[in-house]
Amino acid sequence: MDWHLLGLSFITVFLSELGDKSQLAAIALSSRGQSTRAVFLGTACALLLTSLLGAVFGGAVAELLPTSLLKAIAAVGFAILGIRLLWVNRESQVE
């Protein structure tokens, strides 16, 4: 196992997930609930399951579709997202 790659991916995901909506939901639930352990275990299991599903389905899609097509789909998706963000900002500034 490449421990450097493991550590690098862990740090990258950990830092990108700080302040995520799931953490805010966990904080809200633990402040109201009686069992913080249940909130922690439920949140951890949900995060693990979504990560597992993302890896499994991502791997399956990568096996079925060629890399160039996946890159093209990602590029078009990011372009649409960027244009949409710019469009919404212009509309809110006009009003």
Accessible surface in RSA format (square Angstrom, percent):
REM  Atomic radii and reference values for relative SASA: ProtOr
REM  Chains: A
REM  Algorithm: Lee & Richards
REM  Probe-radius: 1.40
REM  Slices: 20
REM RES _ NUM      All-atoms   Total-Side   Main-Chain    Non-polar    All polar
REM                ABS   REL    ABS   REL    ABS   REL    ABS   REL    ABS   REL
RES MET A   1   172.59  89.4  94.36  62.4  78.22 186.2 109.53  93.1  63.05  83.5
RES ASP A   2    85.65  60.0  70.53  70.2  15.12  35.8  34.05  80.1  51.60  51.5
RES TRP A   3   177.73  71.3 167.78  81.2   9.95  23.4 145.26  77.4  32.47  52.7
RES HIS A   4   142.63  78.0 130.14  90.5  12.49  32.0  96.27  99.2  46.36  53.9
RES LEU A   5   106.15  59.1 106.06  75.9   0.10   0.2 106.15  74.6   0.00   0.0
RES LEU A   6    83.48  46.5  78.96  56.5   4.52  11.4  82.92  58.2   0.56   1.5
RES GLY A   7    28.48  35.1   0.00   N/A  28.48  35.1  28.48  78.1   0.00   0.0
RES LEU A   8    97.04  54.0  93.23  66.7   3.80   9.6  95.01  66.7   2.02   5.4
RES SER A   9    53.78  45.4  47.20  63.0   6.59  15.2  40.76  86.8  13.03  18.3
RES PHE A  10   132.30  66.2 125.47  77.7   6.82  17.8 131.94  80.0   0.36   1.0
RES ILE A  11    96.83  55.1  96.50  71.9   0.33   0.8  96.83  69.7   0.00   0.0
RES THR A  12    80.09  57.0  73.92  74.9   6.17  14.7  64.69  86.9  15.40  23.3
RES VAL A  13    88.72  58.4  88.29  79.9   0.43   1.0  88.72  77.1   0.00   0.0
RES PHE A  14   105.53  52.8  99.61  61.7   5.92  15.4 104.44  63.3   1.09   3.1
RES LEU A  15   107.08  59.6  92.91  66.5  14.18  35.6  93.11  65.4  13.98  37.6
RES SER A  16    83.80  70.8  46.89  62.6  36.91  85.0  49.08 104.5  34.72  48.6
RES GLU A  17    63.52  36.5  63.36  47.9   0.16   0.4  19.25  37.2  44.27  36.1
RES LEU A  18    95.62  53.3  74.95  53.6  20.67  52.0  75.15  52.8  20.47  55.1
RES GLY A  19    57.13  70.5   0.00   N/A  57.13  70.5  31.25  85.8  25.88  58.0
RES ASP A  20    47.42  33.2  40.06  39.9   7.37  17.4  11.15  26.2  36.27  36.2
RES LYS A  21   164.66  80.3 160.39  98.4   4.27  10.2 108.33  97.5  56.33  60.0
RES SER A  22    53.27  45.0  43.29  57.8   9.98  23.0  41.41  88.2  11.86  16.6
RES GLN A  23    70.80  39.6  69.13  50.5   1.67   4.0  29.04  61.8  41.76  31.7
RES LEU A  24   107.98  60.1 102.71  73.5   5.27  13.2 103.40  72.6   4.58  12.3
RES ALA A  25    52.36  48.1  43.69  67.4   8.67  19.7  51.54  72.6   0.82   2.2
RES ALA A  26    20.75  19.1  18.63  28.8   2.12   4.8  19.72  27.8   1.02   2.7
RES ILE A  27   112.33  63.9 110.91  82.6   1.41   3.4 112.06  80.7   0.27   0.7
RES ALA A  28    39.12  36.0  33.37  51.5   5.75  13.1  39.05  55.0   0.07   0.2
RES LEU A  29   102.75  57.2 100.85  72.2   1.90   4.8 100.85  70.8   1.89   5.1
RES SER A  30    36.18  30.6  27.84  37.2   8.34  19.2  12.52  26.7  23.67  33.2
RES SER A  31    90.69  76.6  48.39  64.6  42.30  97.4  48.50 103.3  42.18  59.1
RES ARG A  32   192.77  80.9 161.82  82.5  30.95  73.7  69.36  94.8 123.41  74.8
RES GLY A  33    38.58  47.6   0.00   N/A  38.58  47.6  24.73  67.9  13.85  31.0
RES GLN A  34   182.78 102.2 147.68 107.9  35.11  83.6  62.65 133.4 120.13  91.1
RES SER A  35    55.10  46.6  46.27  61.8   8.83  20.3  38.20  81.3  16.90  23.7
RES THR A  36    87.80  62.4  81.96  83.1   5.85  13.9  50.95  68.4  36.85  55.7
RES ARG A  37   182.17  76.5 176.13  89.8   6.04  14.4  58.18  79.5 123.99  75.1
RES ALA A  38    60.39  55.5  46.42  71.6  13.96  31.8  52.27  73.6   8.12  21.5
RES VAL A  39    26.53  17.5  19.74  17.9   6.79  16.4  26.04  22.6   0.48   1.3
RES PHE A  40   137.92  69.0 133.24  82.5   4.68  12.2 137.69  83.5   0.23   0.7
RES LEU A  41    95.33  53.1  95.06  68.0   0.27   0.7  95.32  66.9   0.01   0.0
RES GLY A  42    42.91  52.9   0.00   N/A  42.91  52.9  36.43 100.0   6.48  14.5
RES THR A  43    43.79  31.1  36.61  37.1   7.19  17.1  35.05  47.1   8.75  13.2
RES ALA A  44    31.04  28.5  24.45  37.7   6.59  15.0  30.47  42.9   0.57   1.5
RES CYS A  45    79.07  59.8  73.95  82.5   5.12  12.0  27.02  68.5  52.05  56.1
RES ALA A  46    55.06  50.6  47.66  73.5   7.40  16.8  54.43  76.6   0.63   1.7
RES LEU A  47    96.64  53.8  92.67  66.3   3.97  10.0  96.03  67.4   0.62   1.7
RES LEU A  48   125.44  69.9 122.06  87.3   3.38   8.5 122.51  86.0   2.93   7.9
RES LEU A  49    99.56  55.4  96.31  68.9   3.25   8.2  99.22  69.7   0.34   0.9
RES THR A  50    85.38  60.7  75.58  76.6   9.81  23.4  69.85  93.8  15.54  23.5
RES SER A  51    64.45  54.5  48.95  65.3  15.50  35.7  39.65  84.4  24.80  34.7
RES LEU A  52   105.43  58.7 100.39  71.8   5.03  12.7 104.84  73.6   0.58   1.6
RES LEU A  53    78.39  43.7  78.27  56.0   0.12   0.3  78.39  55.1   0.00   0.0
RES GLY A  54    45.78  56.5   0.00   N/A  45.78  56.5  36.54 100.3   9.23  20.7
RES ALA A  55    71.60  65.8  48.78  75.3  22.81  51.9  60.64  85.4  10.96  29.0
RES VAL A  56    82.94  54.6  72.80  65.9  10.14  24.4  79.79  69.3   3.15   8.5
RES PHE A  57   127.55  63.8 127.34  78.9   0.21   0.5 127.55  77.3   0.00   0.0
RES GLY A  58    39.09  48.2   0.00   N/A  39.09  48.2  32.54  89.3   6.55  14.7
RES GLY A  59    36.08  44.5   0.00   N/A  36.08  44.5  33.53  92.0   2.55   5.7
RES ALA A  60    46.55  42.8  37.28  57.5   9.27  21.1  44.67  62.9   1.88   5.0
RES VAL A  61    64.25  42.3  63.84  57.8   0.41   1.0  64.25  55.8   0.00   0.0
RES ALA A  62    56.75  52.2  39.95  61.7  16.79  38.2  40.05  56.4  16.69  44.2
RES GLU A  63   151.81  87.2 121.15  91.7  30.66  73.0  41.66  80.6 110.15  89.9
RES LEU A  64   144.43  80.4 115.96  83.0  28.46  71.5 118.47  83.2  25.96  69.9
RES LEU A  65    63.35  35.3  58.77  42.0   4.58  11.5  60.10  42.2   3.25   8.7
RES PRO A  66    81.73  59.6  69.73  63.6  12.00  43.6  81.19  67.0   0.54   3.4
RES THR A  67    90.11  64.1  85.19  86.4   4.92  11.7  48.96  65.8  41.15  62.2
RES SER A  68    83.77  70.8  72.02  96.1  11.75  27.1  51.82 110.4  31.95  44.8
RES LEU A  69    76.22  42.4  73.02  52.2   3.21   8.1  76.12  53.5   0.10   0.3
RES LEU A  70    50.58  28.2  46.06  33.0   4.52  11.4  46.30  32.5   4.28  11.5
RES LYS A  71   140.68  68.6 132.90  81.5   7.78  18.5  82.99  74.7  57.69  61.4
RES ALA A  72    50.31  46.3  42.44  65.5   7.87  17.9  49.85  70.2   0.46   1.2
RES ILE A  73    96.61  55.0  90.79  67.6   5.82  14.0  94.16  67.8   2.45   6.6
RES ALA A  74    49.11  45.2  38.59  59.5  10.53  23.9  48.44  68.2   0.67   1.8
RES ALA A  75    61.99  57.0  48.85  75.4  13.15  29.9  57.18  80.5   4.82  12.8
RES VAL A  76    88.97  58.5  86.69  78.5   2.28   5.5  88.94  77.3   0.03   0.1
RES GLY A  77    37.44  46.2   0.00   N/A  37.44  46.2  32.22  88.4   5.23  11.7
RES PHE A  78   147.34  73.7 138.28  85.7   9.06  23.6 138.97  84.3   8.37  24.0
RES ALA A  79    54.19  49.8  41.06  63.4  13.13  29.9  53.00  74.6   1.19   3.1
RES ILE A  80   103.22  58.7 101.48  75.6   1.74   4.2 102.64  73.9   0.58   1.6
RES LEU A  81    92.68  51.6  90.77  64.9   1.91   4.8  92.59  65.0   0.09   0.2
RES GLY A  82    29.03  35.8   0.00   N/A  29.03  35.8  28.44  78.1   0.58   1.3
RES ILE A  83   113.45  64.6 111.92  83.4   1.53   3.7 112.43  81.0   1.02   2.8
RES ARG A  84   160.86  67.5 157.49  80.3   3.38   8.0  41.57  56.8 119.30  72.3
RES LEU A  85   105.43  58.7 104.98  75.1   0.45   1.1 105.10  73.8   0.32   0.9
RES LEU A  86   118.92  66.2 118.52  84.8   0.40   1.0 118.54  83.2   0.38   1.0
RES TRP A  87   156.55  62.8 154.11  74.6   2.43   5.7 146.30  78.0  10.25  16.6
RES VAL A  88    81.91  53.9  81.45  73.7   0.47   1.1  81.45  70.8   0.47   1.3
RES ASN A  89    79.86  55.1  79.69  77.0   0.16   0.4  13.42  32.3  66.44  64.2
RES ARG A  90   170.01  71.4 168.84  86.1   1.17   2.8  50.00  68.3 120.02  72.7
RES GLU A  91    88.43  50.8  84.30  63.8   4.13   9.8  36.98  71.5  51.45  42.0
RES SER A  92    74.76  63.2  50.96  68.0  23.80  54.8  44.12  94.0  30.64  42.9
RES GLN A  93   145.77  81.5 114.22  83.5  31.55  75.1  43.08  91.7 102.70  77.9
RES VAL A  94   129.24  85.0  99.11  89.7  30.13  72.6 105.82  91.9  23.42  63.5
RES GLU A  95   180.74 103.8 118.03  89.3  62.71 149.3  71.45 138.2 109.29  89.2
END  Absolute sums over single chains surface
CHAIN  1 A     8593.1       7342.0       1251.1       6463.6       2129.5
END  Absolute sums over all chains
TOTAL          8593.1       7342.0       1251.1       6463.6       2129.5
